[in-house]
Amino acid sequence: MSLKKYFLAIPGTIFLFSAICLHGQTSVTSVHFMDLQRSIPRMNEILKRKEDTLMKQFQEKGLVWPANYIYIRSFKYDSELEIWVKNKKEEKYKLFKTYKVCALAGTLGPKRMAGDYQVPEGVYCISEFNPKSLYHLSLRLNYPNASDRFLSDLSQPGGEIYIHGSCVTVGCIPLTDDKIEEVYILAAHAKDMGEDFIPVHIFPVNFRNQKSLAYLNKYLQTFPEYAPLIRNLKNMFFYFEKNHQLPLILVNSKGDYVTEDIAMPESKTEAARIRKKPIHKPQPIKDEDLATSVDNLPLYPGGNEGFQGFLDSLSRVEMKDLDPEQKKTFVQVEYIIDDGGNPVWAVVLRGGNDTMNPKIEEAFEHMPIWKPAKHYGKNIGIKLKQSIMIGED
């Protein structure tokens, strides 16, 4: 069965090609992009210094200059960024160069909220070129993407994620100025040739590096809820390793990445398990009666400080329910604040365990009444997501 037919057979799975990145798509709207870059004095000077060197490096490796398509993949723990290139859509990618990422913020794991200092993990593309960046040069990534918008905090998912120079970071991918110049030029030429969606895949580790893989496996013992994302990213990695082409990547109704190699269940038993998976509990309000955008978000009594106090207290209380192998766990809760400010329908989407999750859901549903969200001056219900760390940092 094809991937598309499989997904059409499962209600709740959605195709989000444009929201992730349309790999290999070209257009004629950017044919003068390099002319624009050369019109900027700073960028023109960099191009004069760097283009001939890059051209010679391409020739030495038997590559055609400039590359019509580039693919960027980065490995957080290994502090590496690779540039893969090709000139025709049907060609296989070839590795041009591996750059050292010169600083790292955060730990393994995806970015889920503003201010967590995490480098995202997942499937992105370049959404903006900034030749006048305060960090020498920068390439903006489309974080939050379709998966992130589903899984991250609704109100504060964070943003402003770049590949940039200056070798400093609070959640970006920093290179030295010399290296970002090369990456920027390669990306600019690809965009000039019409590659509007330059893919950037960010992995926690290089899955072929045994030392890195051992560190990841140890990390997963503390954060087992991280394993599903790892499986999906690992599948993408080895698909590319095998084919040197990018896989078709989708986002399902849970916000998870799905690729060709893991679209089908592993067995008939697994397929039956998926079909028979019970709904946790009925949602009291129809999705069409909930806001997708509001003028004012709902407000917990005491504001953000009061809500943070509630979360901190809940985190301390639930530490006792950690499993023996868990030192801490990342829990994501989805809940509704209805048009009367009542907290209802709290569901743990991921993380935690069978003991603590019902207690967390109950605690959210017994929060005090909020000041409800407003849209066009009227109270309206809204679905929210909140992340909680249970355990000690």
NORRAPE-V973856 format. One record per helix or strand of 2 or more residues. SS is the DSSP state (hx for helix, st for strand). FROM is the first residue (numbers start at 1). LEN is the number of residues. If there is no record, write none. Layout:
# NORRAPE-V973856
SS/FROM/LEN
SS/FROM/LEN
This chain:
# NORRAPE-V973856
hx/3/6
hx/17/4
hx/33/6
hx/41/20
st/69/7
st/80/7
st/94/7
st/122/9
st/138/4
hx/146/6
st/162/3
st/173/2
hx/177/16
st/199/5
hx/210/13
hx/224/20
st/249/3
st/257/3
hx/260/3
hx/268/9
hx/287/3
st/290/2
hx/303/19
st/328/10
st/343/8
hx/356/10
st/373/3
st/378/14
